[in-house]
Amino acid sequence: MKKAGQLLAVLTAASVLLSGCEKLKDVTTTSVYVSKNGVVTEAIVEDYSKDDDYTEDELKVFVEDDIKKFTEERGDADSVKLEKCQIKEDKVEIRMEYGDYQSYADYHGAEFFAGTLDEAEEAGYDFSASFVDSKGNEVSVEDAVKGVKHVRVIVCEEPLEIVTEDPVLCVSGTAVIKGKNTVDTAGEWTTKSTESDSASSSEQTKTEETEQEYEQDVLLASPVIVVYGK
């Protein structure tokens, strides 16, 4: 019985990993997926050119060393795992798995939350403001979740795409719902960040755009809340 139990645990873990990999299989930009049991899978996708001064092996060693340092300091070898690291043609793809949302948040040094709506409210997140549904209409979270039995929430302050297990019901801020299960957290903020006052000088505009683009590479102006479920 003990052996059977261990085998079941291995198969369960494998199915979770497969689910995360399948959800992010065809992504073309950095994306995150949270499974029903809270495991976070991240696909980092970046451009690569022959001018870049690192090889695939060097990149893999760097990432592995970084993860090792983090997990040793945390005292949890399963908090972050490297699943894939490759350079293919003009793209770099790194696939990582995090034991829970807090591991992801700590590793990235950025705000990140994943859980039920009740858990999100208990954590202090505010759902009183207007959100936007898949049609671009303002909606309250209360109305958006009516009739939905299992409501979940993801909070993120990084510019990336979030792939959800269930249909997206609404999002906050300037995020944009790109598909039934996909949200661009940068969304409209990416566009607005490069707008300038017509009275500004070209030099001032260029400086502001450079500063805003740099900020976008690090963190969004404010965390995005994604509400989804079925």
C-alpha atoms as an extended CHARMM CRD file, in Angstrom:
* protein
*
       230  EXT
         1         1  MET       CA              0.0000000000        0.0000000000        0.0000000000  PROA      1               0.0000000000
         2         2  LYS       CA              2.8470000000        2.3630000000        0.8200000000  PROA      2               0.0000000000
         3         3  LYS       CA              4.4190000000        1.7890000000       -2.6110000000  PROA      3               0.0000000000
         4         4  ALA       CA              1.0560000000        2.3650000000       -4.2960000000  PROA      4               0.0000000000
         5         5  GLY       CA              0.6500000000        5.6240000000       -2.3770000000  PROA      5               0.0000000000
         6         6  GLN       CA              4.0870000000        6.8420000000       -3.4460000000  PROA      6               0.0000000000
         7         7  LEU       CA              3.3350000000        5.9900000000       -7.0780000000  PROA      7               0.0000000000
         8         8  LEU       CA              0.0460000000        7.8930000000       -6.9010000000  PROA      8               0.0000000000
         9         9  ALA       CA              1.8680000000       10.9380000000       -5.5300000000  PROA      9               0.0000000000
        10        10  VAL       CA              4.3740000000       10.8350000000       -8.3960000000  PROA      10              0.0000000000
        11        11  LEU       CA              1.6270000000       10.4900000000      -11.0030000000  PROA      11              0.0000000000
        12        12  THR       CA             -0.3260000000       13.3620000000       -9.4600000000  PROA      12              0.0000000000
        13        13  ALA       CA              2.7290000000       15.6330000000       -9.5200000000  PROA      13              0.0000000000
        14        14  ALA       CA              3.4150000000       14.6520000000      -13.1280000000  PROA      14              0.0000000000
        15        15  SER       CA             -0.1520000000       15.4640000000      -14.1730000000  PROA      15              0.0000000000
        16        16  VAL       CA              0.0900000000       18.9070000000      -12.5620000000  PROA      16              0.0000000000
        17        17  LEU       CA              3.3410000000       19.6320000000      -14.3810000000  PROA      17              0.0000000000
        18        18  LEU       CA              1.9230000000       18.3950000000      -17.6800000000  PROA      18              0.0000000000
        19        19  SER       CA             -1.1390000000       20.5920000000      -17.2450000000  PROA      19              0.0000000000
        20        20  GLY       CA              1.0110000000       23.6740000000      -16.6960000000  PROA      20              0.0000000000
        21        21  CYS       CA              3.2360000000       22.8520000000      -19.6690000000  PROA      21              0.0000000000
        22        22  GLU       CA              0.2330000000       22.2930000000      -21.9400000000  PROA      22              0.0000000000
        23        23  LYS       CA             -1.3580000000       25.5950000000      -20.9420000000  PROA      23              0.0000000000
        24        24  LEU       CA              1.8350000000       27.4960000000      -21.8150000000  PROA      24              0.0000000000
        25        25  LYS       CA              2.8100000000       25.3280000000      -24.7730000000  PROA      25              0.0000000000
        26        26  ASP       CA              2.3580000000       27.9220000000      -27.5240000000  PROA      26              0.0000000000
        27        27  VAL       CA              2.9450000000       31.2060000000      -25.7160000000  PROA      27              0.0000000000
        28        28  THR       CA              5.0510000000       33.8060000000      -27.5300000000  PROA      28              0.0000000000
        29        29  THR       CA              5.6440000000       36.1430000000      -24.6080000000  PROA      29              0.0000000000
        30        30  THR       CA              6.4620000000       35.7250000000      -20.9320000000  PROA      30              0.0000000000
        31        31  SER       CA              3.4330000000       34.0660000000      -19.3330000000  PROA      31              0.0000000000
        32        32  VAL       CA              2.2520000000       32.5950000000      -16.0370000000  PROA      32              0.0000000000
        33        33  TYR       CA             -0.2800000000       29.8660000000      -15.2840000000  PROA      33              0.0000000000
        34        34  VAL       CA             -1.6180000000       28.8470000000      -11.8620000000  PROA      34              0.0000000000
        35        35  SER       CA             -3.0060000000       25.3200000000      -11.4930000000  PROA      35              0.0000000000
        36        36  LYS       CA             -6.0230000000       24.4870000000       -9.3380000000  PROA      36              0.0000000000
        37        37  ASN       CA             -3.7760000000       23.2730000000       -6.5310000000  PROA      37              0.0000000000
        38        38  GLY       CA             -1.7540000000       26.4910000000       -6.5120000000  PROA      38              0.0000000000
        39        39  VAL       CA              1.3660000000       25.4380000000       -8.4290000000  PROA      39              0.0000000000
        40        40  VAL       CA              2.6740000000       28.3090000000      -10.5730000000  PROA      40              0.0000000000
        41        41  THR       CA              4.2450000000       27.6200000000      -13.9620000000  PROA      41              0.0000000000
        42        42  GLU       CA              6.1600000000       30.3960000000      -15.6930000000  PROA      42              0.0000000000
        43        43  ALA       CA              7.3530000000       30.5500000000      -19.2850000000  PROA      43              0.0000000000
        44        44  ILE       CA              9.9220000000       33.3000000000      -19.8230000000  PROA      44              0.0000000000
        45        45  VAL       CA             10.1770000000       34.1410000000      -23.5130000000  PROA      45              0.0000000000
        46        46  GLU       CA             12.7370000000       36.6630000000      -24.7230000000  PROA      46              0.0000000000
        47        47  ASP       CA             14.3590000000       37.6300000000      -28.0190000000  PROA      47              0.0000000000
        48        48  TYR       CA             17.8110000000       36.2650000000      -28.7970000000  PROA      48              0.0000000000
        49        49  SER       CA             20.3090000000       37.2870000000      -31.4470000000  PROA      49              0.0000000000
        50        50  LYS       CA             23.7930000000       36.2230000000      -32.4570000000  PROA      50              0.0000000000
        51        51  ASP       CA             25.0650000000       39.4130000000      -30.8450000000  PROA      51              0.0000000000
        52        52  ASP       CA             24.0640000000       38.1730000000      -27.3770000000  PROA      52              0.0000000000
        53        53  ASP       CA             27.1950000000       37.1290000000      -25.5130000000  PROA      53              0.0000000000
        54        54  TYR       CA             25.9240000000       33.9270000000      -23.8370000000  PROA      54              0.0000000000
        55        55  THR       CA             25.2500000000       30.3850000000      -24.9320000000  PROA      55              0.0000000000
        56        56  GLU       CA             22.4030000000       28.0620000000      -23.9840000000  PROA      56              0.0000000000
        57        57  ASP       CA             24.6680000000       26.1540000000      -21.5870000000  PROA      57              0.0000000000
        58        58  GLU       CA             25.8560000000       29.3460000000      -19.9300000000  PROA      58              0.0000000000
        59        59  LEU       CA             22.2850000000       30.5560000000      -19.5400000000  PROA      59              0.0000000000
        60        60  LYS       CA             21.2020000000       27.2500000000      -18.0060000000  PROA      60              0.0000000000
        61        61  VAL       CA             24.0700000000       27.2750000000      -15.5060000000  PROA      61              0.0000000000
        62        62  PHE       CA             23.2520000000       30.8610000000      -14.5210000000  PROA      62              0.0000000000
        63        63  VAL       CA             19.5620000000       30.0720000000      -13.9350000000  PROA      63              0.0000000000
        64        64  GLU       CA             20.3290000000       26.8580000000      -12.0630000000  PROA      64              0.0000000000
        65        65  ASP       CA             22.7890000000       28.6680000000       -9.7800000000  PROA      65              0.0000000000
        66        66  ASP       CA             20.2580000000       31.4240000000       -9.1250000000  PROA      66              0.0000000000
        67        67  ILE       CA             17.5430000000       28.9080000000       -8.2280000000  PROA      67              0.0000000000
        68        68  LYS       CA             19.9240000000       26.9300000000       -6.0130000000  PROA      68              0.0000000000
        69        69  LYS       CA             20.8690000000       30.0550000000       -4.0830000000  PROA      69              0.0000000000
        70        70  PHE       CA             17.2020000000       30.9560000000       -3.6000000000  PROA      70              0.0000000000
        71        71  THR       CA             16.0480000000       27.4890000000       -2.5190000000  PROA      71              0.0000000000
        72        72  GLU       CA             18.9560000000       27.0650000000       -0.1090000000  PROA      72              0.0000000000
        73        73  GLU       CA             18.2460000000       30.4070000000        1.5410000000  PROA      73              0.0000000000
        74        74  ARG       CA             14.5680000000       29.4900000000        1.7110000000  PROA      74              0.0000000000
        75        75  GLY       CA             15.2590000000       25.9760000000        2.9780000000  PROA      75              0.0000000000
        76        76  ASP       CA             12.8570000000       24.4490000000        0.4730000000  PROA      76              0.0000000000
        77        77  ALA       CA             14.2750000000       22.6660000000       -2.5710000000  PROA      77              0.0000000000
        78        78  ASP       CA             10.8130000000       22.3080000000       -4.1040000000  PROA      78              0.0000000000
        79        79  SER       CA              9.8900000000       26.0030000000       -3.9760000000  PROA      79              0.0000000000
        80        80  VAL       CA             11.4000000000       26.6430000000       -7.4440000000  PROA      80              0.0000000000
        81        81  LYS       CA             12.3820000000       24.1820000000      -10.1530000000  PROA      81              0.0000000000
        82        82  LEU       CA             13.8280000000       24.6460000000      -13.6200000000  PROA      82              0.0000000000
        83        83  GLU       CA             11.9020000000       22.5800000000      -16.1610000000  PROA      83              0.0000000000
        84        84  LYS       CA             13.3110000000       23.9120000000      -19.4160000000  PROA      84              0.0000000000
        85        85  CYS       CA             16.0010000000       26.2720000000      -20.6470000000  PROA      85              0.0000000000
        86        86  GLN       CA             16.7220000000       26.5500000000      -24.3320000000  PROA      86              0.0000000000
        87        87  ILE       CA             17.7040000000       28.9260000000      -27.1000000000  PROA      87              0.0000000000
        88        88  LYS       CA             15.9010000000       28.1140000000      -30.3220000000  PROA      88              0.0000000000
        89        89  GLU       CA             16.5600000000       30.2540000000      -33.3680000000  PROA      89              0.0000000000
        90        90  ASP       CA             15.8550000000       33.8370000000      -32.2320000000  PROA      90              0.0000000000
        91        91  LYS       CA             14.0680000000       33.0490000000      -28.9690000000  PROA      91              0.0000000000
        92        92  VAL       CA             15.0670000000       32.2080000000      -25.4100000000  PROA      92              0.0000000000
        93        93  GLU       CA             12.5870000000       30.1110000000      -23.4450000000  PROA      93              0.0000000000
        94        94  ILE       CA             12.9130000000       29.3210000000      -19.7610000000  PROA      94              0.0000000000
        95        95  ARG       CA             10.2270000000       27.2140000000      -18.0790000000  PROA      95              0.0000000000
        96        96  MET       CA             10.0510000000       27.2930000000      -14.2670000000  PROA      96              0.0000000000
        97        97  GLU       CA              7.7130000000       25.8130000000      -11.6820000000  PROA      97              0.0000000000
        98        98  TYR       CA              6.9710000000       27.3100000000       -8.2650000000  PROA      98              0.0000000000
        99        99  GLY       CA              5.4830000000       25.3420000000       -5.3810000000  PROA      99              0.0000000000
       100       100  ASP       CA              3.0310000000       28.1380000000       -4.5670000000  PROA      100             0.0000000000
       101       101  TYR       CA              2.3080000000       31.7800000000       -5.2930000000  PROA      101             0.0000000000
       102       102  GLN       CA              4.4490000000       33.0040000000       -2.3990000000  PROA      102             0.0000000000
       103       103  SER       CA              7.4920000000       31.2290000000       -3.8370000000  PROA      103             0.0000000000
       104       104  TYR       CA              6.9120000000       33.0220000000       -7.1390000000  PROA      104             0.0000000000
       105       105  ALA       CA              6.4760000000       36.3820000000       -5.3870000000  PROA      105             0.0000000000
       106       106  ASP       CA              9.6190000000       35.9280000000       -3.2900000000  PROA      106             0.0000000000
       107       107  TYR       CA             11.7410000000       34.7460000000       -6.2050000000  PROA      107             0.0000000000
       108       108  HSD       CA             10.7280000000       37.6960000000       -8.3880000000  PROA      108             0.0000000000
       109       109  GLY       CA             10.6540000000       40.2410000000       -5.5730000000  PROA      109             0.0000000000
       110       110  ALA       CA              7.2540000000       41.3790000000       -6.8050000000  PROA      110             0.0000000000
       111       111  GLU       CA              3.6980000000       41.2690000000       -5.5530000000  PROA      111             0.0000000000
       112       112  PHE       CA              1.8670000000       38.1280000000       -6.6310000000  PROA      112             0.0000000000
       113       113  PHE       CA             -1.1560000000       36.3390000000       -5.2050000000  PROA      113             0.0000000000
       114       114  ALA       CA             -3.2600000000       33.3780000000       -6.2940000000  PROA      114             0.0000000000
       115       115  GLY       CA             -6.2580000000       31.9480000000       -4.4610000000  PROA      115             0.0000000000
       116       116  THR       CA            -10.0010000000       32.0870000000       -4.0070000000  PROA      116             0.0000000000
       117       117  LEU       CA            -11.9820000000       35.3120000000       -3.8960000000  PROA      117             0.0000000000
       118       118  ASP       CA            -12.5240000000       34.8810000000       -0.1560000000  PROA      118             0.0000000000
       119       119  GLU       CA             -8.7900000000       34.3680000000        0.3990000000  PROA      119             0.0000000000
       120       120  ALA       CA             -8.0120000000       37.4620000000       -1.6660000000  PROA      120             0.0000000000
       121       121  GLU       CA            -10.4170000000       39.5620000000        0.3970000000  PROA      121             0.0000000000
       122       122  GLU       CA             -8.8970000000       38.1900000000        3.6070000000  PROA      122             0.0000000000
       123       123  ALA       CA             -5.4590000000       39.1670000000        2.2580000000  PROA      123             0.0000000000
       124       124  GLY       CA             -6.6910000000       42.7580000000        2.0110000000  PROA      124             0.0000000000
       125       125  TYR       CA             -7.3000000000       43.1670000000       -1.7210000000  PROA      125             0.0000000000
       126       126  ASP       CA            -10.0150000000       45.6800000000       -2.5930000000  PROA      126             0.0000000000
       127       127  PHE       CA            -12.7850000000       44.6180000000       -4.9770000000  PROA      127             0.0000000000
       128       128  SER       CA            -15.0340000000       47.6560000000       -4.5280000000  PROA      128             0.0000000000
       129       129  ALA       CA            -13.7830000000       49.5530000000       -7.5880000000  PROA      129             0.0000000000
       130       130  SER       CA            -15.1040000000       48.9630000000      -11.1110000000  PROA      130             0.0000000000
       131       131  PHE       CA            -13.5840000000       46.1460000000      -13.1150000000  PROA      131             0.0000000000
       132       132  VAL       CA            -13.7700000000       45.4540000000      -16.8630000000  PROA      132             0.0000000000
       133       133  ASP       CA            -15.3010000000       42.3490000000      -18.4310000000  PROA      133             0.0000000000
       134       134  SER       CA            -14.3400000000       40.5300000000      -21.6390000000  PROA      134             0.0000000000
       135       135  LYS       CA            -16.4350000000       42.9640000000      -23.7160000000  PROA      135             0.0000000000
       136       136  GLY       CA            -14.6450000000       45.9800000000      -22.3060000000  PROA      136             0.0000000000
       137       137  ASN       CA            -17.6030000000       47.0830000000      -20.1810000000  PROA      137             0.0000000000
       138       138  GLU       CA            -17.2660000000       48.2660000000      -16.6130000000  PROA      138             0.0000000000
       139       139  VAL       CA            -18.6810000000       45.7650000000      -14.1510000000  PROA      139             0.0000000000
       140       140  SER       CA            -18.6320000000       45.1420000000      -10.4250000000  PROA      140             0.0000000000
       141       141  VAL       CA            -16.9760000000       41.9710000000       -9.2040000000  PROA      141             0.0000000000
       142       142  GLU       CA            -20.2170000000       41.1020000000       -7.4240000000  PROA      142             0.0000000000
       143       143  ASP       CA            -22.0930000000       41.0960000000      -10.7370000000  PROA      143             0.0000000000
       144       144  ALA       CA            -19.2780000000       39.4130000000      -12.6610000000  PROA      144             0.0000000000
       145       145  VAL       CA            -19.2000000000       36.3850000000      -10.3450000000  PROA      145             0.0000000000
       146       146  LYS       CA            -22.9580000000       35.8350000000      -10.0970000000  PROA      146             0.0000000000
       147       147  GLY       CA            -23.7810000000       32.1960000000      -10.7710000000  PROA      147             0.0000000000
       148       148  VAL       CA            -20.1030000000       31.2020000000      -10.7170000000  PROA      148             0.0000000000
       149       149  LYS       CA            -19.4260000000       28.4490000000       -8.1700000000  PROA      149             0.0000000000
       150       150  HSD       CA            -15.6270000000       28.4750000000       -8.1160000000  PROA      150             0.0000000000
       151       151  VAL       CA            -14.1710000000       31.9870000000       -8.2770000000  PROA      151             0.0000000000
       152       152  ARG       CA            -10.4190000000       32.4550000000       -8.1900000000  PROA      152             0.0000000000
       153       153  VAL       CA             -8.1520000000       35.4840000000       -8.2050000000  PROA      153             0.0000000000
       154       154  ILE       CA             -4.6400000000       36.2870000000       -9.4160000000  PROA      154             0.0000000000
       155       155  VAL       CA             -2.8980000000       39.5330000000       -8.4650000000  PROA      155             0.0000000000
       156       156  CYS       CA              0.2410000000       40.5270000000      -10.3660000000  PROA      156             0.0000000000
       157       157  GLU       CA              2.3600000000       43.6560000000      -10.7670000000  PROA      157             0.0000000000
       158       158  GLU       CA              4.6320000000       42.4270000000      -13.5430000000  PROA      158             0.0000000000
       159       159  PRO       CA              4.1060000000       43.0640000000      -17.2900000000  PROA      159             0.0000000000
       160       160  LEU       CA              3.2690000000       39.6130000000      -18.6490000000  PROA      160             0.0000000000
       161       161  GLU       CA              0.4100000000       37.4310000000      -19.8070000000  PROA      161             0.0000000000
       162       162  ILE       CA             -1.6480000000       35.3820000000      -17.3810000000  PROA      162             0.0000000000
       163       163  VAL       CA             -3.1910000000       32.1530000000      -18.6490000000  PROA      163             0.0000000000
       164       164  THR       CA             -6.0850000000       30.9730000000      -16.4770000000  PROA      164             0.0000000000
       165       165  GLU       CA             -7.5540000000       27.5260000000      -15.9060000000  PROA      165             0.0000000000
       166       166  ASP       CA            -11.1380000000       28.8080000000      -16.1970000000  PROA      166             0.0000000000
       167       167  PRO       CA            -12.7200000000       31.6740000000      -18.1810000000  PROA      167             0.0000000000
       168       168  VAL       CA            -11.7130000000       35.2180000000      -17.2070000000  PROA      168             0.0000000000
       169       169  LEU       CA            -14.6530000000       37.0820000000      -15.6570000000  PROA      169             0.0000000000
       170       170  CYS       CA            -13.1650000000       40.5470000000      -15.1800000000  PROA      170             0.0000000000
       171       171  VAL       CA             -9.9150000000       42.4370000000      -14.6400000000  PROA      171             0.0000000000
       172       172  SER       CA             -8.8900000000       45.6030000000      -12.8500000000  PROA      172             0.0000000000
       173       173  GLY       CA             -6.8740000000       48.6110000000      -13.8570000000  PROA      173             0.0000000000
       174       174  THR       CA             -5.5430000000       48.8440000000      -17.3760000000  PROA      174             0.0000000000
       175       175  ALA       CA             -5.2290000000       45.0950000000      -17.9830000000  PROA      175             0.0000000000
       176       176  VAL       CA             -6.7870000000       43.7040000000      -21.1570000000  PROA      176             0.0000000000
       177       177  ILE       CA             -8.6000000000       40.3950000000      -21.6120000000  PROA      177             0.0000000000
       178       178  LYS       CA             -7.0730000000       38.9830000000      -24.8000000000  PROA      178             0.0000000000
       179       179  GLY       CA             -8.9860000000       35.7230000000      -24.9250000000  PROA      179             0.0000000000
       180       180  LYS       CA            -11.2490000000       33.4420000000      -22.9470000000  PROA      180             0.0000000000
       181       181  ASN       CA             -8.3630000000       32.4010000000      -20.6990000000  PROA      181             0.0000000000
       182       182  THR       CA             -5.6980000000       35.0510000000      -21.3400000000  PROA      182             0.0000000000
       183       183  VAL       CA             -4.9900000000       38.4580000000      -19.7970000000  PROA      183             0.0000000000
       184       184  ASP       CA             -2.3030000000       40.9850000000      -20.7430000000  PROA      184             0.0000000000
       185       185  THR       CA             -1.4260000000       42.6120000000      -17.4290000000  PROA      185             0.0000000000
       186       186  ALA       CA              0.3560000000       45.5470000000      -19.0870000000  PROA      186             0.0000000000
       187       187  GLY       CA             -2.5770000000       46.1110000000      -21.4390000000  PROA      187             0.0000000000
       188       188  GLU       CA             -3.5630000000       49.7040000000      -22.0220000000  PROA      188             0.0000000000
       189       189  TRP       CA             -0.9010000000       50.9480000000      -19.6380000000  PROA      189             0.0000000000
       190       190  THR       CA              1.7220000000       49.8530000000      -22.1560000000  PROA      190             0.0000000000
       191       191  THR       CA              0.1370000000       52.1160000000      -24.7560000000  PROA      191             0.0000000000
       192       192  LYS       CA             -0.5340000000       55.0200000000      -22.4380000000  PROA      192             0.0000000000
       193       193  SER       CA              2.9960000000       54.9230000000      -21.0590000000  PROA      193             0.0000000000
       194       194  THR       CA              4.3340000000       56.2410000000      -24.3670000000  PROA      194             0.0000000000
       195       195  GLU       CA              1.7550000000       59.0120000000      -24.8170000000  PROA      195             0.0000000000
       196       196  SER       CA              2.9900000000       62.5730000000      -24.3720000000  PROA      196             0.0000000000
       197       197  ASP       CA              1.5620000000       66.0280000000      -23.9920000000  PROA      197             0.0000000000
       198       198  SER       CA              1.4670000000       67.7730000000      -27.3650000000  PROA      198             0.0000000000
       199       199  ALA       CA              3.0200000000       70.8440000000      -25.7910000000  PROA      199             0.0000000000
       200       200  SER       CA              6.0710000000       68.9320000000      -24.5580000000  PROA      200             0.0000000000
       201       201  SER       CA              9.3540000000       69.2750000000      -26.3430000000  PROA      201             0.0000000000
       202       202  SER       CA             10.6440000000       66.2750000000      -28.3210000000  PROA      202             0.0000000000
       203       203  GLU       CA             13.6070000000       65.9660000000      -25.9660000000  PROA      203             0.0000000000
       204       204  GLN       CA             11.4080000000       65.8990000000      -22.8650000000  PROA      204             0.0000000000
       205       205  THR       CA              9.0770000000       63.3800000000      -24.5020000000  PROA      205             0.0000000000
       206       206  LYS       CA             11.9650000000       61.0720000000      -25.3770000000  PROA      206             0.0000000000
       207       207  THR       CA             13.2650000000       61.2140000000      -21.8000000000  PROA      207             0.0000000000
       208       208  GLU       CA              9.8420000000       60.4530000000      -20.3180000000  PROA      208             0.0000000000
       209       209  GLU       CA              9.2710000000       57.5360000000      -22.6900000000  PROA      209             0.0000000000
       210       210  THR       CA             12.6680000000       56.0540000000      -21.8230000000  PROA      210             0.0000000000
       211       211  GLU       CA             11.9380000000       56.2900000000      -18.0980000000  PROA      211             0.0000000000
       212       212  GLN       CA              8.4610000000       54.7970000000      -18.5000000000  PROA      212             0.0000000000
       213       213  GLU       CA              9.6600000000       51.9610000000      -20.7000000000  PROA      213             0.0000000000
       214       214  TYR       CA             12.3240000000       51.1500000000      -18.0890000000  PROA      214             0.0000000000
       215       215  GLU       CA              9.6950000000       51.1440000000      -15.3340000000  PROA      215             0.0000000000
       216       216  GLN       CA              7.4810000000       48.8410000000      -17.3960000000  PROA      216             0.0000000000
       217       217  ASP       CA             10.3310000000       46.3440000000      -17.7310000000  PROA      217             0.0000000000
       218       218  VAL       CA             10.4690000000       46.1000000000      -13.9460000000  PROA      218             0.0000000000
       219       219  LEU       CA              6.9500000000       46.5480000000      -12.5350000000  PROA      219             0.0000000000
       220       220  LEU       CA              3.5580000000       47.8280000000      -13.5800000000  PROA      220             0.0000000000
       221       221  ALA       CA              2.2770000000       51.1250000000      -12.2140000000  PROA      221             0.0000000000
       222       222  SER       CA             -0.0110000000       49.1560000000       -9.8650000000  PROA      222             0.0000000000
       223       223  PRO       CA             -0.9850000000       45.5080000000       -9.3560000000  PROA      223             0.0000000000
       224       224  VAL       CA             -3.5540000000       43.9980000000      -11.7050000000  PROA      224             0.0000000000
       225       225  ILE       CA             -6.3610000000       41.8350000000      -10.3210000000  PROA      225             0.0000000000
       226       226  VAL       CA             -7.6750000000       39.0100000000      -12.4950000000  PROA      226             0.0000000000
       227       227  VAL       CA            -10.9390000000       37.3190000000      -11.5010000000  PROA      227             0.0000000000
       228       228  TYR       CA            -11.8230000000       34.0280000000      -13.1900000000  PROA      228             0.0000000000
       229       229  GLY       CA            -13.8690000000       30.8950000000      -12.6050000000  PROA      229             0.0000000000
       230       230  LYS       CA            -16.7910000000       28.7570000000      -13.6770000000  PROA      230             0.0000000000
